[in-house]
């Protein structure tokens, strides 16, 4: 756990900058992320690269690191011959690497307090077929709870400051994730991937955000991995529905072609928008896919100005 104040206390004091996209920073470091495990493969093969990526974001001004566990599931790593014990070790390593980067930054940098959020990606991320951007997997809430419970328990046992329930495409999965996260006693945020003012599965955002209303453990509610153009309206709605701080970390604004596994279009992420997001109630603010340390540095500077 963090050695200083809590993340919740920091959010009470004002906006806190998140990191940016882990995968794009790893690619910038020369890593190959072409297989189904994506960045999670490096937890086994090149953990020093993950630690270096975390450190790059801390040095850019991020104060919350999201771990490399988004794609790390028991089922996913089993395809690579890694058993349950090995999977638990990789999940724990994801938290440890982020913590170690934070310790290094504190020793060698300006000494800012920082926190670690353990990433919990959606069921569709395990399928590695783009279905996390569609949702509606044909599974009920109880089935999704059974899928998520072992991984969330393993991540919680590793001692993060928070759980990041992120890139959630539909309400059923959000309900399952929140129920399981509440069992751990670890604070968490709930963040949907959205398009056109609705969840990726097409549900109204009022319904989606209401899943977190009144929950004891929730730190913030909001959106990530979405077009930056959708961020402010989603932040306003999340705060209005839940009465809690919002979390917002959109992607670059480019489109992802899951079939071709490539980005299309142009980037529209503008760090200049972060003050408007903060005025609307965002307290965890950063970037997702294709948002790198340079943009995070500008974002963090604008939040501090």
N, C-alpha and C positions, 0 to 999 in steps of 0.2 A: 504494500500500500504506500501511498505518498507519505513522506515524512513530515509534511507541514499541514496546511489547512486543507479542508475538504473541497472537492470540486463544487459541491452545492453552495458552499460559502463563497467561493470565487464567483459563481454565477449571480449570487445576490449582490455582489459588488459591481457587476457590469459585464459586458461582453468578453468572452474568452476565445482567442483564436485556435481553431483546429488546424490539423495538418492538411495536406492535399492528397492527390492520388498516389497511392503506394506503387501501383504497377508502372505508371509512367516514369517515376523516379528510378525504379529498378531497371527499366529498359534504358534509361539515360545512362545508367551505370554499366550497361553492356550485358544485362541478363536476358536470357531467352525464356519467355513466358508462354510458349506456344502450346504447351500440353494442357490437359483438362484440369490439372490442379492449379494452374495459373501461378500467382505469387506464393501460394502455400507450399509448392514444391521446394522452394528455397529454404523453408524451415528445416528440411532434411539435408539438402544438397549444398546450400551456401548461406548459412545463417548470418555470416558476417556482412553479406550484402544487404540483408534486411536491417540490421543494426545501423549500417551506414546510411541507408535511406531515411530511417527515423531521425538520425542525427542531422541530416541535411535540413529537414523540416524544423527541427528545434532551433537550429542556427538561423533559420529564416524568420523565426519569431513565433512559431506554433507553441502552444502551451498544453495541448492535448494530443497525444499520439494514439492512433487507432491501429490495433495489432494486425498482423498478417494472417489472421485466422478466418477471414471471410469465406474462403473456399475450402477450409480444412474441416472435413467431416469424417466420422468413423467409416462411413460407407465409401467415401471418395478415396481415402488413403488405403483402404483395404484392397482396392484394385491394383495397388502398387506393392502388395505383399506386406503391408504394415498392419500388425495386429492391434487389438484394443489398447494394450499397454503402450505400444509404440505411438498410437494416435494420441493418447492422453499426454505422453511426453512432448509431442510436437505442439499441442495446444498450450501446455505450460511454457514451452520454450518461446512461443509467440509473445507471451506476456513478459517473460524474462528479458527478451531482446529489447523490447521497448523500454523496460525499466532501466536496463543497462545503458541505453542511449541517453535516457534522461539523466542518469547519474553522471555520465561523461560530460554532457552539456552543462550541468550544474557546476562541475569542477573547472571546466575550461572556458566557460562563457560568462554571461552576465549574472548567472546564479538565479534565474527566474524559477519560481515554483512551476512544476508541470505535473501532468496526470496521464494515466494510461487507461484507455478504454478498449476492452476486449471485443473484437468484431464478431458478431453473429450474423452471418449472411442467411438469405432465405433458402428454402428447400430447393428451389430451382437452380441455385448456384452449384449444388451437388450434382445435378443432372448435366451441367456444363453444355446445355443446348440452347441457351438464351431464354428459357422459360421463366427465369426470375423477372423478366420484363413483360410477362403475360399474366402470371399468377393462375388461379383457378386450376390447380393441379388434379382435381378430382379426389382430393383427400379432405376428410373432415377435421375439425379442430382437435379432437382427441388424437387422431393419427399424427397430426403435425406436432402435437405436444410430445408424443412418444419419440418422434424423430429428433426434436430439438433438445430434449431434456438431458441426455448424456453429455452432449457437447457443452451446453450451458453450465452444467454442473462441473465439468472439468475446467472450464475457463474460470468460473467463480472460485474454484479451489486454488487457482494459481495466484490469486490476490490482486486483481486489477482494481482500479479506483471506480470503474464503472463498466457496464456492458453496453455496447453499441448494437442495438437491434436495428439493423440498417438495410436499406434498399428493399424494403418489404413491399410486395406488389399487391397484396389484397388484405381485406379485413379479417378473413378467417385465420390467415397466418399470423397477423398481428395479435389476435386474441390468444392464439396458442403461445406465441413468444412471450407476451406479457404475463400470462399465467405462470409459465415456467420461471421467468425471471423473478417474479415475486417470491418464489419459493427459496431463492438463494440469499435474500437479504442484501444483495449488492445493488447499489443504485444503477439506473439504466436510462438510456434514452430510446425512444421509438421514432424511427425515421422511414418514411415511405418514399418509394420511387413513383413519381406521378407524371401524367401527361394530359394536357388539355383540361387541367383543373380537376382531374379525378385520379383515383389510383390506377395503376397499370391494368388492373382487372376491370376498370370502368366504374368503380363505386364512388359515390359522392364523398368528398373529403370531410364533410361534417361528420358523417358516419365513421369514417376511418379514424379521425382524431379522437372521437368520443370513446374509443377503446381504452385510451389512457386516462380518461377523466376519473378523478377520485382514487387513483391507484397510489398506494403509499410510496412505492419505490421509484416512481418516475421523476427524473431530473428535468427532462425537456422532451418536447414532441415537435416533429416537423418533417422536413423532406431532405433527400439527398439524391445524387445521381440523376438530376432532372435538368431541364433547360433553365438557365439563369433567369429567363424572362418570367418563369412561373414562381420564383422564389418569394417575392414580397407578398403577393396575395396569399400564398400558402402560409407564410409566417403569421400574418394577421389573423387568418382563420384558425390556425392551431392555438394561438393564444386565446382567442375568443371562446373556443369550444372547451378548452381544458383549464384555462386560468393558470397555466404553467408557462415557464419560459419556452421559447422555441429554439430548435436546432435547425440549421440550414447549411448545407454544403453541396451546391449544385456542381454538375460537371462543366466541361468547357463550353458546352453548347453544340458541340459536334454530335452527329448521329452515329450509333454503333450498328453495324451490319453483322448480326450474329452468324449468318451463314458464311459470309466471306471473311469473318473475323477481322474487320478493319473499320476505321473511323471514316466518316464522310462529312462533307460540309465544312463550315468554318467555325472557329471559336468565337464565342460572344461573351465569355466570362469577363466581367469588369469589376476589379476590386473597388472601384469608386462607388459601387452600389451598397457596400457593406454598412455604411452609416444609416441608409434608409432601412435596411433590414434590422439593424439594431434599434432604430426608433420604433419599428413595428413590433418589437418584443423579442428579437433573436438574441440569445445569450451564448450560444455555441455557434461559431461562424467559421466556415472554412471552404475547402474545395474538394471535389471528388475526381473522377477520371479526367486525366489530361490537364489538371491544374497542378502546377509544379511549385517548387520552392520560391522562384522569383515572384510569382503571383501571390503566394502566401505572405511573403515579406512585405509586399505593398499593402495587402489586406490588413496585416497585423499593424503596420505603421498607421494606417488610417483609423483603426480602432483606438489606437493609443493617442492620436492627435487631439 
